[in-house]
Amino acid sequence: MSPQVAAYWYVFLKGVGITLWISWLALILGGVVGLVIGLLRIAPWAIVRWAAIVYIEVFRSVPPLVLFFGCFYGLSFAMKLDLSPFSAATIALTLTASALMAEVVRAGIESVTRGQWEAALSQGMTYPQVFRYVIWPQAIRVMLPPSVGVYISTLKDSSLASIIGYVELTKSGLLVRESTGISFEVLLIIAILYFIINYSISLVGTALERRFKYVH
């Protein structure tokens, strides 16, 4: 690493922290919204199911770049709001993550056979009890691997927040590039940092998956 770039190590470090923060926040919010949408996706009422399907297909199909611009400029204009880059980026990432998580939740719940629902209900358990003690512990094992994938995808999508002025890892690197005039080395450092972060998340996800696999 050249001395000029090394002098900005704290900028890269701060960018990593901000990227982890906004992507984690978006995943938490997306997980909550995705859980609700995922449950509505398998609801017994057709109109509710179709509303959930429309939500999932829209926000899973629209490119994140469009959502970032739409939230920062379109939503601010339509709702007469003064959204900060952080707020707009969080909303955009949450919309994308929630659509993906909704499908993860649906797949996890549907992986549990109908017979287990019926057996638990025949024992006098209520629907909430069946879901909490029978369905959810089994579904979460199926949901864990794709959930890690959703987080990695969300973290990578957070780099697009730089286009609306939010200073995360990518934007931090671009600012260093402008200050030093060195492009290749700065971009290489950004790529390496993203690789380290995402590979670490994958390792944690694999460890959790292995642990859940042997929990009975």
C-alpha positions in Angstrom: 0.0 0.0 0.0 1.4 3.4 -1.0 2.0 5.9 1.8 -0.5 8.3 0.2 -3.3 5.8 0.5 -2.1 4.3 3.8 -2.6 7.8 5.4 -6.3 7.4 4.9 -6.6 4.0 6.7 -9.1 5.5 9.2 -11.4 6.6 6.4 -11.6 3.0 5.1 -12.1 1.7 8.6 -14.9 4.2 9.3 -16.5 3.2 5.9 -16.5 -0.4 6.9 -18.3 0.4 10.2 -20.9 2.5 8.5 -21.5 -0.2 5.8 -21.9 -2.9 8.5 -24.3 -0.6 10.4 -26.6 0.3 7.6 -26.8 -3.2 6.1 -27.4 -4.8 9.5 -30.1 -2.2 10.3 -31.8 -2.8 6.9 -31.6 -6.6 7.4 -33.3 -6.3 10.8 -36.0 -4.1 9.4 -36.3 -6.2 6.3 -36.5 -9.4 8.4 -39.4 -8.0 10.5 -41.3 -6.8 7.4 -40.3 -10.0 5.5 -41.6 -12.2 8.3 -45.0 -10.4 8.1 -45.1 -10.5 4.3 -44.0 -14.1 4.3 -46.8 -15.1 6.7 -49.3 -13.2 4.6 -48.0 -15.0 1.5 -49.3 -18.3 2.9 -52.5 -16.9 4.5 -55.8 -18.7 3.7 -57.3 -15.6 2.1 -56.6 -15.2 -1.6 -56.7 -11.4 -1.6 -54.1 -11.3 1.2 -51.9 -13.8 -0.6 -52.0 -11.8 -3.8 -51.2 -8.5 -2.0 -48.1 -10.2 -0.5 -47.1 -11.7 -3.9 -47.4 -8.2 -5.5 -45.2 -6.7 -2.8 -42.6 -9.5 -3.2 -42.5 -9.4 -6.9 -42.3 -5.6 -7.2 -39.5 -5.1 -4.8 -37.6 -8.2 -5.8 -37.7 -7.2 -9.4 -37.0 -3.4 -9.3 -33.2 -2.8 -9.3 -31.8 -1.4 -6.0 -30.4 1.5 -7.9 -33.9 2.6 -8.9 -35.1 2.2 -5.4 -32.3 4.4 -4.0 -33.1 7.2 -6.5 -36.8 6.7 -6.0 -36.6 6.9 -2.2 -34.2 9.9 -2.1 -35.8 12.0 -4.8 -39.2 10.5 -5.6 -40.4 9.7 -2.1 -39.1 13.0 -0.8 -40.9 14.9 -3.5 -44.2 12.9 -3.3 -44.5 12.9 0.5 -43.0 16.4 1.0 -40.3 14.9 3.2 -36.7 16.0 3.6 -35.1 12.5 3.7 -31.5 12.3 4.5 -29.2 10.0 2.4 -29.1 7.6 5.4 -32.9 7.4 5.7 -33.4 7.0 2.0 -30.7 4.3 1.8 -32.2 2.5 4.8 -35.7 2.5 3.2 -34.4 1.3 -0.1 -32.4 -1.5 1.4 -35.2 -2.5 3.6 -37.6 -2.8 0.7 -35.3 -5.1 -1.2 -34.3 -7.2 1.8 -37.9 -7.6 3.0 -39.0 -9.0 -0.4 -36.2 -11.5 -0.3 -36.7 -12.4 3.3 -40.4 -12.9 2.7 -39.7 -15.8 0.3 -37.1 -17.2 2.7 -39.8 -17.3 5.5 -42.4 -18.8 3.2 -40.0 -21.5 2.0 -39.0 -22.3 5.6 -42.5 -22.6 6.9 -43.7 -24.6 3.9 -40.8 -27.1 4.4 -42.6 -28.4 7.5 -45.1 -31.0 6.5 -48.8 -30.4 7.0 -49.0 -33.6 9.1 -47.0 -31.9 11.8 -49.5 -29.1 12.0 -52.4 -31.5 12.2 -50.6 -33.7 14.8 -49.8 -30.7 17.1 -53.3 -29.3 16.8 -54.8 -32.7 17.6 -52.9 -32.6 20.9 -54.8 -29.5 21.9 -52.2 -26.9 21.0 -53.3 -23.5 19.6 -52.1 -22.2 16.3 -49.6 -19.7 18.0 -48.3 -22.6 20.1 -47.9 -24.9 17.1 -46.0 -22.2 15.2 -43.7 -21.3 18.2 -42.9 -24.8 19.5 -43.2 -27.0 16.4 -43.0 -25.1 13.1 -40.6 -22.3 13.8 -37.7 -24.4 15.3 -37.7 -26.5 12.2 -38.3 -23.7 9.7 -35.4 -21.6 11.0 -32.9 -24.4 10.1 -34.1 -24.1 6.5 -34.2 -20.3 6.6 -30.7 -19.8 8.0 -28.5 -20.4 4.9 -30.6 -18.2 2.5 -30.8 -15.5 5.2 -27.0 -15.3 5.2 -27.2 -14.9 1.5 -29.8 -12.1 1.8 -27.5 -10.3 4.3 -24.5 -10.5 2.0 -26.7 -9.2 -0.9 -27.9 -6.4 1.2 -24.4 -5.4 2.3 -23.3 -5.4 -1.3 -26.3 -3.3 -2.4 -25.4 -0.8 0.3 -22.5 0.3 -1.9 -25.2 2.0 -4.2 -26.0 4.4 -1.4 -22.9 6.4 -2.6 -24.9 7.6 -5.5 -27.2 9.6 -3.2 -24.3 11.0 -1.2 -24.3 8.6 1.7 -20.7 8.0 2.8 -20.2 4.3 3.4 -17.3 2.1 2.3 -17.5 2.7 -1.4 -18.1 6.4 -1.1 -15.2 6.6 1.4 -12.9 4.9 -1.1 -14.0 7.3 -3.9 -13.2 10.3 -1.7 -9.8 8.8 -1.0 -9.3 8.3 -4.7 -10.2 12.0 -5.4 -7.8 13.1 -2.6 -4.8 11.0 -3.7 -5.4 10.6 -7.4 -4.8 6.9 -7.1 -7.6 4.8 -8.6 -6.5 1.1 -9.0 -5.0 0.7 -5.5 -8.0 2.4 -3.8 -10.6 0.3 -5.7 -8.6 -2.9 -5.0 -8.6 -2.1 -1.2 -12.4 -1.6 -1.4 -12.8 -4.9 -3.1 -10.6 -6.7 -0.6 -12.5 -5.2 2.3 -15.8 -6.3 0.9 -14.4 -9.8 0.3 -13.2 -10.0 3.9 -16.5 -8.8 5.3 -18.7 -11.1 3.2 -16.4 -14.1 3.6 -16.5 -13.7 7.3 -20.3 -13.5 7.3 -20.3 -16.7 5.2 -18.1 -18.5 7.7 -20.4 -17.4 10.6 -23.4 -18.5 8.7 -21.8 -21.9 8.0 -21.0 -22.3 11.7 -24.5 -21.4 12.8 -26.0 -23.8 10.2 -23.8 -26.6 11.5 -24.8 -25.9 15.0 -28.5 -25.8 14.2 -28.1 -29.0 12.3 -27.2 -30.9 15.4 -29.6 -29.2 17.8 -32.6 -31.4 18.4 
